[in-house]
Amino acid sequence: MIFFCFKRGAKRRFDRRIQDPLRQWKFSEVDMQAQDLWDEFSEKKYEMLRRTTSRSAPWHIIRSDDKQLARFEALKIILNSVDYDGRNYSLNFEANEDINISVQRELLQMRKTKDY
């Protein structure tokens, strides 16, 4: 499982950290450098996903622009992956395909937008 956000989402989060005195402690020079290196990171992300996913160990890509929804989606993946006592199969743990992105869809999107 891996969490990714869009560049605009990361920028919005960083801007909020800079402007909000209660969040400024979270912001560092590394954040600024990461924004400058976004394209390079995206290329590495593309190659990592392309080379390392498999049927037996697929990546689960979680869009994390909304942290709360991302965490909820991650919990659903975990709960669907583990057989545990008291599991209630009537509960809806279906993936939200706008947040839980398949590797194939992510790679296709990255190729289309040249966001890698």
Contacts in CASP RR format, 6 or more apart in sequence:
PFRMAT RR
TARGET T0000
AUTHOR 0000-0000-0000
METHOD contacts of the structure
MODEL  1
MIFFCFKRGAKRRFDRRIQDPLRQWKFSEVDMQAQDLWDEFSEKKYEMLR
RTTSRSAPWHIIRSDDKQLARFEALKIILNSVDYDGRNYSLNFEANEDIN
ISVQRELLQMRKTKDY
1 59 0 8 1.000
1 60 0 8 1.000
1 62 0 8 1.000
1 74 0 8 1.000
1 77 0 8 1.000
2 59 0 8 1.000
2 60 0 8 1.000
2 61 0 8 1.000
2 62 0 8 1.000
3 62 0 8 1.000
3 64 0 8 1.000
3 70 0 8 1.000
3 74 0 8 1.000
4 45 0 8 1.000
4 61 0 8 1.000
4 62 0 8 1.000
4 63 0 8 1.000
4 64 0 8 1.000
5 13 0 8 1.000
5 63 0 8 1.000
5 64 0 8 1.000
5 65 0 8 1.000
6 63 0 8 1.000
6 65 0 8 1.000
7 35 0 8 1.000
7 38 0 8 1.000
9 65 0 8 1.000
10 34 0 8 1.000
10 35 0 8 1.000
10 38 0 8 1.000
11 35 0 8 1.000
14 27 0 8 1.000
14 31 0 8 1.000
14 32 0 8 1.000
14 35 0 8 1.000
16 23 0 8 1.000
17 23 0 8 1.000
17 24 0 8 1.000
17 26 0 8 1.000
17 27 0 8 1.000
17 31 0 8 1.000
18 24 0 8 1.000
18 27 0 8 1.000
34 41 0 8 1.000
42 110 0 8 1.000
42 115 0 8 1.000
42 116 0 8 1.000
43 116 0 8 1.000
45 110 0 8 1.000
45 116 0 8 1.000
46 107 0 8 1.000
46 110 0 8 1.000
46 116 0 8 1.000
47 116 0 8 1.000
49 59 0 8 1.000
49 61 0 8 1.000
49 103 0 8 1.000
49 106 0 8 1.000
49 107 0 8 1.000
50 107 0 8 1.000
52 59 0 8 1.000
53 59 0 8 1.000
53 103 0 8 1.000
58 102 0 8 1.000
58 103 0 8 1.000
59 103 0 8 1.000
60 74 0 8 1.000
60 77 0 8 1.000
60 100 0 8 1.000
61 100 0 8 1.000
61 101 0 8 1.000
61 102 0 8 1.000
61 103 0 8 1.000
61 106 0 8 1.000
62 70 0 8 1.000
62 73 0 8 1.000
62 74 0 8 1.000
62 77 0 8 1.000
62 99 0 8 1.000
62 100 0 8 1.000
62 101 0 8 1.000
63 70 0 8 1.000
63 98 0 8 1.000
63 99 0 8 1.000
63 100 0 8 1.000
63 101 0 8 1.000
64 70 0 8 1.000
66 99 0 8 1.000
69 96 0 8 1.000
69 99 0 8 1.000
70 99 0 8 1.000
73 95 0 8 1.000
73 96 0 8 1.000
73 99 0 8 1.000
73 100 0 8 1.000
76 93 0 8 1.000
76 94 0 8 1.000
76 95 0 8 1.000
76 100 0 8 1.000
77 95 0 8 1.000
77 100 0 8 1.000
79 87 0 8 1.000
79 93 0 8 1.000
80 93 0 8 1.000
101 109 0 8 1.000
109 115 0 8 1.000
110 116 0 8 1.000
END
